[in-house]
Amino acid sequence: QITDPIADLLTRIRNASAAKHDSVEVPASNMKKSIVQILVDEGYVKNFTVVEDGKQGMIKINLKYGEGKGLKRVSKPGLRIYSNAEELPKVIKGLGVAIISTSKGVMTDRQARKENVGGEVLAFIW
């Protein structure tokens, strides 16, 4: 039983990346699909496909290699971190990206500022 599927997702990507694997598979969920889509949009990973298996399904993420890429879980099940639109965190002075779960869906801190929504600060990527 994984208590924090998002932390698990980020750790699997980090580990596979460190081990120079081409891809990594994680159990699918809508939240994870949204997060991985942001990782694709931000150029962190190449792309992903959802592999249906009649059960939960798997997300297959194709990795790419860049210098100094980081992924960090921020909000955790034991300690949720929320931010309003005005106080959304800036990651490495705006060079990195915060992934926020808002009432309008999962988006980057940039999009959340534009939409003027706050939410749960899921992760930082840089």
C-alpha positions in Angstrom: 0.0 0.0 0.0 1.6 3.3 -1.1 0.6 6.1 1.2 1.8 8.8 -1.2 1.3 7.9 -4.8 2.6 11.3 -6.0 5.9 11.0 -4.1 6.1 7.4 -5.5 5.7 8.8 -9.0 8.4 11.4 -8.6 10.8 8.9 -6.9 10.3 6.4 -9.7 11.0 9.0 -12.3 14.1 10.2 -10.3 15.4 6.7 -9.9 14.9 5.6 -13.5 16.5 8.8 -14.7 19.5 8.3 -12.4 19.8 4.7 -13.7 19.6 6.1 -17.3 16.6 4.0 -18.1 14.7 5.0 -21.3 11.3 4.8 -19.6 9.5 4.0 -16.4 6.0 2.7 -15.7 3.8 3.8 -12.8 0.2 2.9 -11.8 -2.2 5.3 -13.6 -4.5 7.9 -12.0 -6.0 11.1 -13.3 -3.9 13.1 -10.9 -0.7 11.4 -12.0 -1.7 11.9 -15.7 -2.1 15.6 -15.0 1.3 15.8 -13.3 3.1 13.9 -16.1 1.4 16.1 -18.7 3.0 19.1 -17.0 6.4 17.3 -16.9 6.0 16.8 -20.7 4.9 20.5 -21.3 7.8 21.7 -19.2 10.3 19.6 -21.2 11.2 17.4 -18.2 10.2 14.1 -19.8 9.7 13.2 -23.5 6.2 11.9 -23.5 3.9 9.3 -21.9 1.3 6.8 -22.9 -1.4 5.1 -20.8 -1.3 1.4 -21.0 -4.7 -0.1 -20.3 -4.6 -3.4 -18.5 -8.3 -3.8 -17.6 -7.4 -2.8 -14.0 -5.9 0.5 -12.9 -3.8 0.9 -16.0 -0.1 2.0 -16.2 1.4 5.3 -17.3 4.6 4.6 -19.4 6.8 7.7 -19.2 9.6 8.1 -21.7 12.5 9.9 -20.1 15.1 12.3 -21.4 18.3 13.4 -19.9 19.1 16.9 -19.0 21.6 18.5 -16.6 20.6 19.2 -13.0 16.9 18.3 -13.3 15.2 18.0 -10.0 11.8 16.8 -8.8 10.6 17.4 -5.2 7.4 16.5 -3.4 6.1 19.5 -1.4 2.7 18.8 0.0 2.5 15.4 1.8 -0.4 13.3 3.1 0.9 14.1 6.7 1.5 17.7 6.0 -0.5 19.3 3.3 0.9 22.6 1.9 -1.6 25.0 0.4 -1.0 28.4 -1.2 -3.4 31.2 -2.3 -2.9 32.8 -5.7 -1.0 35.8 -4.2 1.5 33.6 -2.4 2.3 30.9 -4.9 5.9 29.8 -4.5 8.6 30.7 -7.0 11.0 27.8 -7.6 14.6 28.9 -7.9 13.5 32.5 -8.6 11.1 31.4 -11.3 13.5 29.2 -13.2 11.8 26.1 -11.8 8.1 25.2 -11.8 5.7 24.5 -9.0 2.9 22.1 -9.7 -0.3 23.1 -8.1 -3.6 21.2 -7.7 -6.3 23.9 -8.0 -10.1 23.9 -8.3 -9.5 24.3 -12.0 -7.3 21.3 -12.3 -3.6 20.6 -11.9 -1.4 23.4 -13.4 1.9 25.2 -13.1 2.4 28.1 -10.7 2.5 30.3 -13.8 -0.9 29.2 -15.0 -2.3 29.4 -11.5 -1.2 33.0 -11.2 -2.7 33.8 -14.6 -6.0 32.1 -13.6 -5.7 33.8 -10.1 -6.3 30.5 -8.3 -4.4 28.9 -5.4 -4.4 25.3 -4.3 -2.3 22.4 -3.0 1.4 22.7 -3.8 2.1 19.2 -5.1 5.7 19.4 -6.3 8.6 21.5 -7.5 10.5 20.7 -10.7 13.7 22.4 -11.9 
